[in-house]
């Protein structure tokens, strides 16, 4: 295996942006950044030395890369992959948690392709510690996997080979643990706002909840009114939520789900 | 104000247990620990020097304390408060997020009483950093509040005076941010288990989600299929959940709630 790998980044959104910063920090050469909007590509390419920006999907006309990472929204990935022309010897990998590996098989007929899925939530404002981001890999051949693995290890300490079916289940778990959790934290802040209470009051509680969840099975350490079947507190909470009625159904559904999990009958009124 | 305050602990559950450890560490004298089950009181009293264990609710017959903290379940608090006989000059405070201050007004007719609510989730297995636990206080008189404040500041850096109505709203917010979040983390782990994937894979993602939620309004940084109206991924997730059908309703309700919050119509199929 060679000691160098050159990367091309397709996309200029949050994931692309963090990939460029992470790869740059890891000393990986970035040949080019593509964006439909050339100004975005230029802005991102400027973060890294000797990286060109391009608005053309014919990558055979640009400085070649060994691996092209397609960090674009799921919805546009299939079409973009079909339109792009990559150098024959390169590997093309997408970064999606849900799109199958095979979405690249037709566009890359005869070539190598793979998946390079970083399990993290990326936002413009916040630096990411790539060393701790699990990278889930899948590839069309052992050689392609080996090369993606080589690249991934430069970024992260946690690299995992993962077939598509498991990756989709992981993505589902991530929706519960990240997207849904974030929504609940938003609702909690709405409740605090309505009560004119400082939002950071909950921070130690949430930190403790999360750190406990990775030390003990969460269902085993579940607490609160739903878990102990405390009907009068549940009723009082639903009544308080008359001020934010759009969250009453959510409260009830979560309460029912906790009680079902605990083996309590949510409809017995006990 | 004097420089010493002696505490009596009523109860021997998780909160009582952590209170004893925290007060002991803060150098506060603990006169006694009460539990209906005297063996539990003895076990807890043994953690602290010169602390006696008692199974009797006549506290006038025991070494006196300035403040009695009733760390008992909500359901038994009113009855226990009525049965107990406290020294006339003492302050009696409960530690509940939902019970009103007034639950102590009849039992303490003519005496002082208050609320000493620690906003944290306590479990046997895990040490708590009391310095970071918000303590929410309420009292029947300014003098009683002053004494509770004096005690609270020995434990924590974050002491807040808070009327009952706000405390109840804070408790509701905590149910969303802690109890409900814990349940979602449990569901995420079930999904991982079903896929035979390691549970700690999600830890960096969850840590990032939480740390982001206290830097930016969670609704403003919401991501995921619900937020972007990605119907095909939502459908795929609901189908994956055929293996864990008890969580399909939860997935749908949370998805709808995110879409309503985002101003998307959850029923338009867009």
Interface residues (C-beta under 8 A of the other chain):
Chain A: X73 X74 X75 X98 X119 X120 X121 X123 X125 X126 X128 X129 X132 X133 X134 X158 X160 X162 X165 X166 X168 X169 X170 X172 X173 X174 X175 X176 X177 X178 X179 X180 X181 X182 X183 X184 X185 X186 X187 X188 X189 X191 X192 X194 X195 X196 X197 X199 X200 X201 X202 X203 X204 X205 X206 X207 X208 X209 X210 X212 X213 X214 X215 X216 X217 X218 X219 X221 X222 X223 X224 X225 X226 X227 X228 X230 X233 X236 X237 X240 X241 X246 X247 X249 X250 X251 X253 X254 X257 X258 X260 X261
Chain B: X73 X74 X75 X98 X119 X120 X121 X123 X125 X126 X128 X129 X132 X133 X134 X158 X160 X162 X165 X166 X168 X169 X170 X172 X173 X174 X175 X176 X177 X178 X179 X180 X181 X182 X183 X184 X185 X186 X187 X188 X189 X191 X192 X194 X195 X196 X197 X199 X200 X201 X202 X203 X204 X205 X206 X207 X208 X209 X210 X212 X213 X214 X215 X216 X217 X218 X219 X221 X222 X223 X224 X225 X226 X227 X228 X230 X233 X236 X237 X240 X241 X246 X247 X249 X250 X251 X253 X254 X257 X258 X260 X261
